[in-house]
Amino acid sequence: MTESTCGSTDRADSIVYKRWLQTADEIKKFKDQEGVAELSRDNFRHPFKEHLTVSPLIQMDDKGEEKMGKAANSSISLKQIHVTDNFWNKYVHLVKDVIIPYQWDILNDKLEDVETSHCIENFKIAAGEKEGEFQGAVFQDTDVAKWLEAVGFVLNYERDEKLEELADETIELIGRAQQPDGYLNTYFTIKEPDGRWSNLMEGHELYTAGHMIEAAVAYYEATGKRRFLEIVSKFADLVCQTFGSEEGKIHGYPGHQEIELALVKLYRVTREKKYLDLAKYFIDLRGTGKNYFLEEEKRPGHKRIFPDFVNYDTMYAQAHKPVRKQRTAEGHAVRANYMYSAMADLAYEYQDKELQQACRNLWDNMVHKRMYITGSVGSSGFLERFTTDYDLPNDSNYSETCATIALAMFGKRMADMEKDASYMDVVERALYNTLLSGIAMDGKSFFYVYPLEVWLVSCMPRTSRVHVKPVRQKWFGVACCPPNITRTLASLGQYIYFQEENEIYVNLYVANETEVTLNGVPFKITLKGNFPWENKMTVSVDGVQETEAMIAFRVPAYAENFKILRNGKEENLTEDHGYIKISGKMYKETFEISFDAEPVFVHANPQVRVDSAKVAVVKGPLVYCVEEADNGENLSSVMVNTDQKIEETYDDELLEGCSVLHITGKKISEKGWNEGILYQNRKIELEDVKLTLVPYCYWGNRENGEMLVWMKELFYM
């Protein structure tokens, strides 16, 4: 908002926040009286709605209506998707009812038994409203950004005036902390005012900017309010003025990638191509010529933020070679997958086939040689990074939450661009396993890392597993992961469908109600079912009139005997890149989908040394594990009989209701051993054992104890 268009800020605030504006007609009268741009009825939701001018960044069509870009390649607006799924809804409701209020209290340092955040306090200090020193990580602002982004996503499907008002107040605080030239970063504003852009390797300025931009886009798309979008657009304009190939600009790129994909989102909303071009510039420059980060270190007065970055490895930030020439997933797993997501976006926007192929190469290496069975990536606790092919230790697996979420983001973009369901197989596995295990069922504690084997007493400071927390934590000093889980759960709908003009792709069998337009005709799509416990779904397609359209159903890689009945009649199925496509006249259609997905034993590639002669159990998208709560201690001594049929039962009481698996095997007997014997020349004795397995996503929600995914296989020679 500027004085030239809206009058003084103080005057406008006094009018908007003290006057009850009931209708769009009153807004029009207010506009006529005070020179404020009109807001539509759709955008006006409650009396404290902020009034802003139509941003010059928002292009208008011939009718004077906003010309919006797509939120993603072919995603459906979250406003049109209402998730009704029994499996997911408990988490979706947790976001609004528990997690967002809980995290708000943390951001404001209201809880005594969690890590102190300082986030809101930092913004107040930066705004000159409070005295004090900056506290927290250099990227502390992003916790607030992700919280606002989650709020934006929530407001798409459920209005909440109090929550919206709280978000508006937070956005205004962010605006007051913004510097006159558009710069927005509390760390450098408070602590290093002369250090702007001087340490791209460690400073996270562009990373923090990216998360702010993503939050603003989400909030604008949910509410129609432009205030936050204008704040970040002013910052993005400054970034465009600061970085680029032109003389006098900084010829550098982010140490932690994120702004690239955010700039694409901002472009899609504003249609300002300079944002898209800058994202491309950052990607194209990376890894070319003299390494920017190494040159940056040589400058006089260079200040280090992270001691671990001494002897900096350019591979760590994927800056070791041009992105189009990278063939293996390297370095910090979150940075990598944020970058890959941006690369996929840019490949789509510019129709860059070379960049698209680079994405394929990186995806194939990561998924087929460097990813855990649960869909997590980045195995090393040292610098949160990839290591080498097939190095996938179970008991020390790091695989930061943010890396899994970024993997899902990358996979969704690739699936959307190529309409290949194999990408969604991976996305589904990451969402159903790693993402959900990251949050307790009460929504108030979180995992940061994701081991596939836990022995509690070995997770201590003097071991290589010090990063493994066998019990979820209420919060973290570096708290990027919990709010990332929140924003992902709140935006689950983005993964369910892809849509083209007259085509709809069903990616996930998550029960929902959705409104779309196919070939110009409004349709309501309703998906009902109890997946993943049952593999039967009904998809109703209800149009206002008949039209030509195509609906495609993903055939999961684990699905056997996939069948579709259309209006009670079986369809002849032809699979195309993992989708069954049904074309023709659509009006009022009912599709009944069914397939088999029995629990099975899975082996790892023999190159995965830690899993040699071991098996895991998988049912559909769910990986299962054994816990001490059901099976006793020393789970590593168990050997599983894989010749048996896996028994499955559904337990209404256990873990709020889930399918439980039962298998048999042998366990090494401890008879004849005592504390005084460490090694002994004797034959191993085995005893019979029956094991109970629960979904990995639910582990750690009962009593503390051991957990194991990969079990030794019992061989009879």
Secondary structure, DSSP 8 states (H G I E B T S, - for coil): --HHHH--HHHHHHHHTTS---SHHHHHHHHHHH------TTT--STT-------TTS-B-TTS-B----SSSS---GGGEEE--HHHHHHHHHIIIIIHHHHHHHHTT--TTS----HHHHHHHHTTSS-----S-TTTHHHHHHHHHHHHHHHHHS--HHHHHHHHHHHHHHHHHS-TTS---HHHHHT-TT-TTS-TTT--HHHHHHHHHHHHHHHHHHH---HHHHHHHHHHHHHHHHBSSSTTSB----SS--HHHHHHHHHHHH--HHHHHHHHHHHHHTT-SS-HHHHHHTSTT---S-GGGTT--GGGGT-SS-GGG--S--SBHHHHHHHHHHHHHHHHHHT-HHHHHHHHHHHHHHHHHSB-TTS-B--BTTTTB--STT---STT----HHHHHHHHHHHHHHHHHHT-HHHHHHHHHIIIIIIHHTB-TTSS-B-SS--SEE-GGG-STTSTTTT--SS-BS--SS-SHHHHHHHHHHTGGGGTEEEETTEEEE-S---EEEEEEETTEEEEEEEEE-TTT--EEEEEEEEEEEEEEEEEEE--TT-EEEEEEETTEE----EETTEEEEEEEEEEEEEEEEEE---EEE---TT-GGGTTEEEEEETTEEEEEEHHHH-S-GGGEEE-TTS--EEEEESSGGGSEEEEEEEEEEE--TT--TT-S-------EEEEEEEEEEGGGTTSSS---EESSEEE----
